[in-house]
Amino acid sequence: MSLKLKLITFVSICTLMISMLIVGIYAVLSPAINIKGSVDFDITNSTMFVKDVRAKNTSSSGEGTTIGDFTPGFINGNLVLNLQNFENLENFTLYIDVVNLTTTNYQTTNQENLLNQNNEIIGIYSTSGKIFNDEVSISSAPTSAKSGTIKVEVTITESDTSKLSYGSIIITFEEFIPKEYSDFIFITNDTDNTAALERYTGTATEVTIPSTFSIRESGRAYIEGDTYTVTSIADASSSSNGAFYNSTLTNVTLPDTLTKIGDYAFYGCSSLTSIDLSGCTSLQSIGIYALYSCSSLTEINLSGCTSLQSIGVYALYSCSSLTEINLSDCTNLESIGVAAFFSCKNLTNIDLSKCTKLTSIGSSAFNICSNLISITIPSSVTSIGSSAFANCSRLTTITIPSSVTGIGYAIFSGCTSLNSITFETTYDWRITAPVAGAPILAELKAEDVRENALDYLTKKYTSNWNAII
């Protein structure tokens, strides 16, 4: 070997030894920060799949390096992040990649102190970011899972490196409530992913109830998660007087997914002028007191409610400005409840002719509809309750179809303009007092009833009888 080659080799070896010594000294002198972090969920029953945890100095480029001893997996509660394999972390950033299986759209916006094992403050950390609705596909989780990255920025403020041997981070997740749904409180059913609107807490006067939403009740608040279909406005309960009880609402649009308007839903909404039911083809029932005393409501169009089966007791009681109600395509309507349209004083006509499944009209259903001029009763009706049309003082004529087999007392009491009743009955009738088990007051032949219907129903038996076949 030449002298020149030996000299180069010797110099190279010396250089390598010096470099190793410098690196070793630097490694000893530089702080090795071991960070213990935990993710504390402030949400009931949430489970996340943590995909990756990475760390890098804030000033460095790139996405950071995966923590050496981290194993992807499901967590429920606390996630311990051990960074003991990372040295020379000064001001650094943690990236926690998560897949949220049960809830999404958390946001984190807090800043806390970083403590060491002696509870000495060695720095501060702040979290930011949001878990979005991006779809991901990983082998250990459903393809419908949602993903996002939590970014934790850590600044070391302690210059004494002897204190930097340990630290802990707690990230508190806050519920993220999408603005457009924050005023609605829903009751959800995880069995079929349907929901009922329990309460509206906002102050808007014009409201559109969504047909679907992707936030769900966790027991305390709303968080984004599975998609639910709004199928009803819930009945009043011990926790809610009614979804819009006594609100200042003026206009409301209901979703086409609705099957039920619950009891007391719009009770006392005296400023409500319009309710759009035109697309509610699945609506089956309007609950008791649902629109009670909505005194500014001028029109309600139920023509699109082809699945409607029942209008509940006192449902539209004292809607005194109501002039029209369209039931033209309510072919599945079976019952109109007691006092359903009581004191709708400006209602001028009711056409029930297309309601071919209607069997009962409840007591006082149209009592004190003092401007009612005409009403058409379909041939499917079998019973008409007491005082059903009482005090309809402008009603002049009415036809009672042959299908009717039971009539309550005083159905036309106070109908001072009524001058013609066509009773198409083919049955003989018995007249009794309106008390169960009461004796028969009179027996009438069908022909007699047809010829003298006006006399029997408005004069002779006005307040003390029921008629049955």
Sequence and secondary structure as in RCSB ss.txt:
>XXXX:A:sequence
MSLKLKLITFVSICTLMISMLIVGIYAVLSPAINIKGSVDFDITNSTMFVKDVRAKNTSSSGEGTTIGDFTPGFI
NGNLVLNLQNFENLENFTLYIDVVNLTTTNYQTTNQENLLNQNNEIIGIYSTSGKIFNDEVSISSAPTSAKSGTI
KVEVTITESDTSKLSYGSIIITFEEFIPKEYSDFIFITNDTDNTAALERYTGTATEVTIPSTFSIRESGRAYIEG
DTYTVTSIADASSSSNGAFYNSTLTNVTLPDTLTKIGDYAFYGCSSLTSIDLSGCTSLQSIGIYALYSCSSLTEI
NLSGCTSLQSIGVYALYSCSSLTEINLSDCTNLESIGVAAFFSCKNLTNIDLSKCTKLTSIGSSAFNICSNLISI
TIPSSVTSIGSSAFANCSRLTTITIPSSVTGIGYAIFSGCTSLNSITFETTYDWRITAPVAGAPILAELKAEDVR
ENALDYLTKKYTSNWNAII
>XXXX:A:secstr
  HHHHHHHHHHHHHHHHHHHHHHHHHHHS    EEEEEE  STT  EEEEEEEEEETTS SS EE TT   EEE
SS   EE TT    SSEEEEEEEEESS B EE  EEEEEE TT  EEEEEEEE B   EE   TTS TT EEEEE
EEEEEE    GGGTT EEEEEE EE   GGGTTEEEEEETTTTEEEEEEE    SEEE  SEEEEEE SSSEEEE
EEEEEEEE   BTTBS TTTT    EEE  TT  EE TTTTTT TT  EEE TT TT  EE TTTTTT TT  EE
E TT TT  EE TTTTTT TT  EEE TT TT  EE TTTTTT TT  EEE TT TT  EE TTTTTT TT  EE
E  TT  EE TTTTTT TT  EEEE TT  EE TTTTTT TT  EEEE   S EEEE SSTT  EEEEE HHHHH
HTHHHIIIIITSSS EEE 
